[in-house]
């Protein structure tokens, strides 16, 4: 079960929820058929739960939200991008360790 602290970002809400956020936003680009994405999902949930109030976290299903995936050049998944003040602050491609995500978030506070 996904964490209540992980939102669903879409082509229609991405600008308001991510680019317009006053907090750093961790965005997991994934797809239902992607096994590494499923392996990464619990890590995303843990990071979101551990950083409530510090960051916003969410997922973009690239199959349903292709415009955002194209805009950010997502060519491999999972890709995790951390946005800060509407700009890309960090980008991770492939399975990423919780510690690496936590370190990237800590750099922004």
Secondary structure by P-SEA (a helix, b strand, c coil): cccccbbbbccccccccccccccbbbbbbbccccaaaaaaaaaaaaaaaacccccccccccccccaaaaaaaccccccbbbbbccccccccccccccaaaaaaaaaaac
